[in-house]
Structure formats: structure tokens, C-alpha cells
Amino acid sequence: MTGPSAFGDTTVIVPTLNEEANIARLLDELVSLYPGLRIIVADDGSKDRTGDIVRDYQQQHPEVSLLDRGAAAVHGLTISVFDAVLDVQTTFFIVMDGDLQHPPEKVGDLRQRLIDGADVVVGRRDRVLVPWPVHRKLISRLGVMVGRVRLRVGGAVTRDTMSGFFGARTELFRTYAGGNLDKFEARGYKVLFDFLKLLPKETRVEEVPYDFGLRAGGTSKISSTHLWLYARSLFRW
């Protein structure tokens, strides 16, 4: 199917905070690659032109919408994604970062796995091309390892528990997560991990490997607070 609404069963959610250097390019690539794809940019109060760029963009592309969370009481990547999923009107949704570290060309692969029957599809970081310092690599590996252990105790398991690139059936999220915001670290950044904790063991989780690349522009938002929130999430039931 290659018509103008070929990808109309899927919404891509892009949580943003000060991504003016990247957002237009990302939207261009998604719109070009996937005709009919719905896109929600969940902006968490950017102080740059991110929101204005999206507003201008949607004038020519009505399939793109802006969820402006600037006045929200609670801010964070997780709550931004959570709120956006509740606005999704399509069968599937896919979450990806706005900095182009998640390759747009892999969105189609995640969607196809969902069409083929997966409940959740995780973009698994096969190679990390970012020149992280040794301590950053160790933190990432430790976070993934302890996340797996936690999910084996309760939840649906994936090898990349800290991935921010994933897709799922919209109804599945609403059923298990929609009324359970208190089970999420709303100000955190590992929404997939919080979601997987709520799912039954038999949930069909598949993975799509990809190369985790360099940020196209702007600066990373991850801080020690985010790491603490992830650690706290390990013990939240």
C-alpha cells in the first residue's frame, strides 16, 4: 500500500524540549518517508522556536499536530508521551526522540512488526555511535541490566530496557497504563520501562535493532535527576 494514507494507522509521538535545530528536519523525513502518518509533537515548554516551527509546519501538513505542554503542572518526557498517547486516534503509536538519534527510516520496521502481531516493538540499540565517556557507558549498561532483572520479576521483558524508541498498540497502552499514571515516574525519561512493568508476562514484545547515532543539533537534556528517577522506578510497583 503506497497511497496518500498508506501509514494512516500509525501515529509517531515526538517529545521535545528546545529542539529547534532538529524538529523541521525530522518532520520532513517522516512526512516524506510515510505518507499519511500522523505525528504529534509533544512539546514540554520549549524556550526556543520549537513550538513556532511546528505550528508553521502544520499549516501545510495537517497530519502534524502540536501538543503544547508549556502550561502543564508537571513536566517531563514520560508525562509528555503519556499525555500524547491519550490523544492518539490510530491503531498504533511509535515514540521517538526529536534529535535524530533514532533513525526515521526504522519507523517503518517498527510499524510492520506491530502489523504482523507484536504488542510492543522496541528499537534496540545494536551499536552506539556516540563517543560516550567510560562512566556514561557503564551507567547505560548497568541501567539496562538491572532493568531486565526488574522486568523478570514482574512485567514484559526486552533486552533494551532503557530504549526511548518504541511502538505499541494504542489500546494496549490505554488498557494497562491509561489509568495508572501513578505507576510512572512522570518527570522521568524512561517511559517504555514504566510501561513494560505494567504488562503481563505473555505480552508479545519484539525488537528492531538500530544504530544509535549522534545528536543532529542542540544539547542533551539528561541529568543526574533523570538517573535518580530511573533508579526509583526500579522499586515502584
N, C-alpha and C positions, 0 to 999 in steps of 0.2 A: 504494500500500500504506500503510494508516494504522492497522494493528492494533498490539497491545501490543509486538510485536517488529519493527516496521517498519524500525528502524535498527540491528537486531542484527548487521549485517555490519560495523559500524564501531566502533572504539574511539577516544575522544578522550583524549589524554595531556596532562595539565596539570602542568608542572614548577613547584614552588612553593618559596619561601623567605620566611617571615614574611608570609603573605598572609591573615591572619585577618580583615582588613577587607573582603575581596573574595570569598573562596572560597565561602561559602554562597550568595551571590547568583549567582555563576557557575554553581554546581551546579544551583540552582533553575531557571535559564534553560535550561540544557542538557537537564535531565530533562523540563521542560515542553514544549520545542520538538521533542524527538526521542525518542519512546517506544522503549524497548528499546536505546538507545545504551549502549554500555559506556564507562565513564570510569575512568581510572587517574590518581590524583593522586600524582605522584612528588615527595614532599617531601624536601628536601635538608638536613634538620636544623634546621627552624624552631625558634626560641626563643620564639615566641608560641604561640597556641592553634590554629594551622592544623591540625596533626595531630589534635587532640582534636575539632575541628569536623567533620573528615572522618570520623573514627571514629563520632561520633554520627550523622552523616548516613547512613552506610551501614547503620545498623541498620534504617532504614525504606526504604532504596533499595539492595538487594543488587547492582544493576548498577554501583554505585560502589565502588571499592576504593582502598586506600591502600598505596603502595609507600614504606615508611619507610626512608629512606637515612641516617638520623641517625648510624648507627654505621659507615657506609661509609668505606673507606680514602681514597677520592678524592671530592671534592665539586665540583660544577659543574653548570650547566644541561645541557650537552651529555651528560655521563655519566648524568645523571638520565633524560634522554629515551632514550638508548641502552639503559639497563637496562630501562626501561619497555616499549620496543618488543619486547624479547626475551620479555616476559610476555604480549604481545598474543595473543589467541586468535581474532581476527576477520580477515576478508579485507583490510580497510583500516584505516589509523590516521590520525588527524589530531592535530597538535601545536598547542597554543595557550597563550598566557600566562594566568596566573591573575589578572591585574589588570584585565580587561575592556577593554583597549585593542584586543584582537582581538574583533570583534563576533560573539557566538554565533549570530546569525541567518545568518551566512555559512558556518557549518559545513556546512549542507545543500547549499550550492552547491559546496563543495569535494568533498563526497562524491559528488554527482551527476556531476561530471567524471570521477571515478575509475570509477564505474559505467559511464560512457559510453566508457571505454577508455584514459583517461590513466594513465600510470605514476606520475607525480608531479604534484601540483597545488600551486601556490604562491599564497598570499594576497599580492597585490601592493599595496603601499601607494600608492594613487592620489592621495590627499590626506592630508597630515599636519596634523592639527588641534591638535597640541601646540605651544605657543608656545616652541619651542626658540630659544636664542640663536644668533647667526650662526655661531659656531665649531662648534656642535653640528650645524647643518645642513650645513656644509661637510664635517665629518668623515663624516656619513652618506652624502652624495653621492659623496665620494671613495672610501669603502669599497665602495659599490655598483659604481662604475666600475671599480676595479681588480679587484674580484671577477669581473666579467664578462670582463675580459681573461684572467684566470687560467683561467676555465672554458672559454674558447675554445681555449686551449692543450691542455686535457685535462679532459673531463667533460661533463656535460649543462648547458645554458645556460638561465638565466632572467634577466629584467630586474631582479628584486629579489633580489639575492644575499644580502642581509642580513636577509631576512624570517624572523621566528620563527613564522609562521603558515603551515603547510603540511600536506599529506597525501600518502600514498603507499600503494602495495600492500605489505602486510606481508612477503610472500615476497620482493619485490624488495629490501627493506632487509636481510633476513636473508641473502640470497644475496651481495650486494655489500659489505655493511657488517658483518654479524654476526661474522665472524672477523677484522675489521680495525680493532679499537679503536685500535691504534697509529697509524692514519691520521687519527684525530680528535684535536682539541685537547680532551681530556676535561674540563678545567677551564674551557673557553671557553663561549661562549653562541650561536655560530652553527652549530648542528648541521646545518642544511639545507645550508649551503655545503660543509661537510666531506663530507656525503653525496653531493652533486652531483658532487664531484670524482672519486668512485669509479665513476660511472655511464658507460655507453657514450654516445657522441655521439647515437646514434639513439633514445635514451630519449625517450618522448613526455612532454614537460613542458608543462603548460598553466597558465594564470594566472587568478585571480579577483580583480578589483580591489576594494578596500575603503577606507574612511576610517579612518585610524589615529588613534584618539581619545585623550582624556585618561585617565590612570590613575584608576580609581574611588576608590582609597584606598591608604594606605601610601606607601612611597618606592621609587624606582628602585634596582636593585642594580648597574647598570652602572658600572664603574670604569675607570681607565686601564689596569689589568691586563687587562681583557677586550679592550680595543682592541689591546694588545700581542699577546695570544693570537691575535686575528683576523689581525693583520699576519703573525705567524709561520706561520699556517695557509696563507697565500698561497704559501709556499715549501715546504710539506710535500707530498711525493709518495708 
